[in-house]
Amino acid sequence: MQTNPEKDTELRLKVNSETARLAWSELEKHFAQGNVVWVANELDLVEVAVRISHDDKATITQWMADGKVAKVSDQQALDWQAADASLWAAVVSPFILVQQEKPTRH
């Protein structure tokens, strides 16, 4: 089945409305199960969620190859735990996509 993630406005709105900031401590059990995926700040979290939902393998593979999407590493988890970090999160079952807050521009 060919899908068109660029035009899936309904899914984009749904994911956007369900995106929230969560404390890392709330995500640790999901990390332990291997279900937390880090998304680089230069990517749009909602866009990544939509692409994964549409099983856009070509785009996701490219992002992974570029180091922009990856399973959360043990070091990231330790750093976020130590910092009591709060992350943006979006669920694409069974995964939880997380992204650090983007730096504000002054």
C-alpha positions as CSV (number, residue, x, y, z in Angstrom):
1,M,0.0,0.0,0.0
2,Q,1.4,3.3,-1.0
3,T,0.9,6.1,1.5
4,N,1.5,9.8,1.4
5,P,2.8,11.1,4.7
6,E,3.2,14.6,3.3
7,K,-0.6,14.9,2.9
8,D,-1.7,13.1,6.1
9,T,-3.0,16.2,7.8
10,E,-5.3,14.3,10.1
11,L,-2.5,12.1,11.5
12,R,-0.2,15.2,11.8
13,L,-2.9,17.0,13.9
14,K,-3.5,14.0,16.0
15,V,0.2,13.4,16.8
16,N,0.7,17.2,17.4
17,S,-2.2,17.3,19.9
18,E,-0.8,14.2,21.7
19,T,2.8,15.5,22.0
20,A,3.7,16.5,25.5
21,R,6.7,17.3,27.7
22,L,7.5,14.4,30.0
23,A,10.1,14.0,32.7
24,W,12.8,11.5,31.8
25,S,11.9,9.6,35.0
26,E,8.5,8.8,33.4
27,L,10.1,7.4,30.4
28,E,12.8,5.2,32.0
29,K,10.6,2.0,32.1
30,H,10.0,2.4,28.4
31,F,13.7,3.0,27.8
32,A,14.4,-0.3,29.7
33,Q,12.1,-2.1,27.3
34,G,14.1,-0.6,24.3
35,N,11.2,1.5,23.1
36,V,12.5,5.1,23.4
37,V,13.8,6.7,20.2
38,W,15.8,9.9,20.2
39,V,15.1,12.5,17.5
40,A,17.7,15.2,16.7
41,N,16.6,18.8,17.2
42,E,17.0,19.7,13.6
43,L,14.1,17.4,12.8
44,D,10.4,18.0,13.5
45,L,9.2,15.5,16.1
46,V,5.7,15.4,14.6
47,E,7.1,14.8,11.1
48,V,9.2,11.9,12.3
49,A,6.2,10.4,14.1
50,V,4.1,10.7,10.9
51,R,6.9,9.1,8.8
52,I,7.2,6.2,11.2
53,S,3.4,5.7,11.2
54,H,3.5,5.6,7.4
55,D,6.4,3.1,7.5
56,D,8.5,5.5,5.3
57,K,11.6,3.2,5.4
58,A,13.6,5.3,3.0
59,T,13.4,8.5,5.0
60,I,13.8,6.8,8.4
61,T,16.8,4.8,7.2
62,Q,18.4,8.0,5.9
63,W,17.8,9.8,9.2
64,M,19.3,6.9,11.1
65,A,22.3,6.8,8.8
66,D,22.8,10.6,9.3
67,G,22.6,10.0,13.1
68,K,19.4,12.1,13.4
69,V,17.2,9.2,14.7
70,A,18.4,6.5,17.0
71,K,17.4,4.4,20.0
72,V,18.3,6.3,23.2
73,S,21.8,5.3,24.3
74,D,22.7,4.4,27.9
75,Q,24.8,7.6,28.1
76,Q,21.9,9.7,27.0
77,A,19.7,8.0,29.6
78,L,22.2,8.6,32.3
79,D,22.7,12.2,31.4
80,W,18.9,12.9,31.3
81,Q,18.5,11.1,34.6
82,A,21.3,13.2,36.2
83,A,19.8,16.4,34.8
84,D,16.2,15.5,35.8
85,A,15.5,16.3,32.1
86,S,12.2,17.0,30.6
87,L,11.7,16.0,27.0
88,W,9.2,16.4,24.3
89,A,7.6,13.0,23.6
90,A,5.3,11.6,20.9
91,V,4.0,8.1,20.9
92,V,4.1,5.9,17.8
93,S,3.3,2.5,19.3
94,P,5.3,0.7,20.4
95,F,7.8,3.5,20.3
96,I,8.1,6.8,22.2
97,L,9.9,9.4,20.3
98,V,11.8,12.0,22.4
99,Q,13.4,15.2,21.6
100,Q,15.3,17.7,23.8
101,E,13.8,21.2,24.0
102,K,15.2,23.2,21.1
103,P,17.4,26.1,22.2
104,T,15.6,29.4,21.9
105,R,17.1,32.0,19.6
106,H,17.7,35.5,21.0
